[in-house]
Amino acid sequence: MAGEYGSDDGVIATNDDATSCKACAVSLGYWKDPYLACFLPSGPDRRPPEINRGFYCRTQAIYLLVQKFIQVNKGECQVVNLGAGFDTMFWRLKSSGDTPVRFVELDFPEVTAKKTHYIQRSKPLLQAISHDDYDVKLNRSNLHAFKYKLMGADLRVLPEVEAKLEESDIDYSLPTVFVAECVLVYMCTTKSSELLKWIAKKFKSAFFINYEMVNLGDRFGEVMLSNLRSRHCDLHGAAACATLLSQQERFVSEGWAGAEAADMMSVWERLPRSDVARVIKLEMLDENELLTQLFTHYCITMAWTDTRWTDITL
Ligand SMILES: C[S@@+](CC[C@H](N)C(=O)[O-])C[C@H]1O[C@@H](n2cnc3c(N)ncnc32)[C@H](O)[C@@H]1O
């Protein structure tokens, strides 16, 4: 697709890569996700152990944080997944009994159209979003179910984001957790800042979980950047990923009350120990250097507009 911002094909393709990586880790037993295979009929490609551990760490951490937010609010809250791709969090939360009032996913219409297609074809996916008193309404790239809403929108275009959230019956007064898993980095910082500022202003009580790169200025970071560029995927938002401090400041400077960023090394150390002990036995690592490099070049930033959410940590 070539629009006002040039072609987004490279960025859209990152979803196929993320889905295939997650599916590989799931197939090896890193975590349970019976839904992901519905979005990847061809099955996953094998990935190196470091990549599998990296995906385990990111997926578990984000899931645990969202689950805590829902539990603290006794379900009286909303989840908005920005650039959700083929993520299956709604279905995993539903099967553990932790559903919010509303779960909205936004991505480019090209991606949501494909996701809509896969959902329509899959009995387990459809069953989980269905409700006796609510017909699932869908068109090519949007799907409205009882709690689950999938909407096509370009996150760089605020009026589009706002219109799609309103079409999803969003309630600006309910506590809302936003998730962006490897998404903001593909937008220029002017656009991601506008989005963060708008959320802080519009929602009465917001919490944000942002997963993406950090420490991009060193040699390893430069290699990551050039690898992505060679796949026609520029990281227009790389400036915000310079350090943990810059990741925090992007929120605070746009009106968020506070933010805390941690690299994936320290996130890994905070994950439930018994599960980590299980996972490290799944595949041997020849040495730890590559994993350490990966873990120190990705981070999770949590930001809040409401100090009630400062207790939501790993
Ligand atoms: C690396 S994938 C991650 C997908 C999912 N969050 C995950 O972690 O599995 C990045 C996703 O962000 C989406 N994305 C990036 N920029 C976007 C934009 N401006 N508007 C809507 N979606 C965007 C892409 O289409 C893609 O699905």
The ligand as an SDF file (V2000), in Angstrom:
LIG
                    3D

 27 29  0  0  0  0  0  0  0  0999 V2000
    5.8380   -6.0860   14.5900 C   0  0  0  0  0  0  0  0  0  0  0  0
    4.1250   -6.1610   14.2370 S   0  0  0  0  0  0  0  0  0  0  0  0
    3.5090   -6.5340   15.8720 C   0  0  0  0  0  0  0  0  0  0  0  0
    2.1430   -7.1110   15.8860 C   0  0  0  0  0  0  0  0  0  0  0  0
    1.6180   -7.4210   17.2880 C   0  0  0  0  0  0  0  0  0  0  0  0
    1.5720   -6.2270   18.0970 N   0  0  0  0  0  0  0  0  0  0  0  0
    2.5100   -8.4420   17.9200 C   0  0  0  0  0  0  0  0  0  0  0  0
    3.3890   -8.0960   18.7240 O   0  0  0  0  0  0  0  0  0  0  0  0
    2.3540   -9.6410   17.5830 O   0  0  0  0  0  0  0  0  0  0  0  0
    3.7080   -4.4110   14.0690 C   0  0  0  0  0  0  0  0  0  0  0  0
    2.2500   -4.1950   13.7920 C   0  0  0  0  0  0  0  0  0  0  0  0
    1.9780   -2.7880   13.8970 O   0  0  0  0  0  0  0  0  0  0  0  0
    1.1290   -2.4140   12.8480 C   0  0  0  0  0  0  0  0  0  0  0  0
    1.3120   -0.9850   12.5800 N   0  0  0  0  0  0  0  0  0  0  0  0
    2.4900   -0.3170   12.4420 C   0  0  0  0  0  0  0  0  0  0  0  0
    2.2690    0.9820   12.1290 N   0  0  0  0  0  0  0  0  0  0  0  0
    0.9180    1.1310   12.0990 C   0  0  0  0  0  0  0  0  0  0  0  0
    0.0600    2.2390   11.8270 C   0  0  0  0  0  0  0  0  0  0  0  0
    0.5440    3.4500   11.4970 N   0  0  0  0  0  0  0  0  0  0  0  0
   -1.2670    2.0510   11.8740 N   0  0  0  0  0  0  0  0  0  0  0  0
   -1.7840    0.8300   12.1770 C   0  0  0  0  0  0  0  0  0  0  0  0
   -1.0260   -0.2560   12.4350 N   0  0  0  0  0  0  0  0  0  0  0  0
    0.3200   -0.1070   12.3930 C   0  0  0  0  0  0  0  0  0  0  0  0
    1.5750   -3.3040   11.6950 C   0  0  0  0  0  0  0  0  0  0  0  0
    0.6050   -3.3900   10.6590 O   0  0  0  0  0  0  0  0  0  0  0  0
    1.8160   -4.6390   12.4140 C   0  0  0  0  0  0  0  0  0  0  0  0
    0.6640   -5.4210   12.4920 O   0  0  0  0  0  0  0  0  0  0  0  0
  1  2  1  0
  2  3  1  0
  2 10  1  0
  3  4  1  0
  4  5  1  0
  5  6  1  0
  5  7  1  0
  7  8  2  0
  7  9  1  0
 10 11  1  0
 11 12  1  0
 11 26  1  0
 12 13  1  0
 13 14  1  0
 13 24  1  0
 14 15  1  0
 14 23  1  0
 15 16  2  0
 16 17  1  0
 17 18  1  0
 17 23  2  0
 18 19  1  0
 18 20  2  0
 20 21  1  0
 21 22  2  0
 22 23  1  0
 24 25  1  0
 24 26  1  0
 26 27  1  0
M  CHG  2   2   1   9  -1
M  END
$$$$
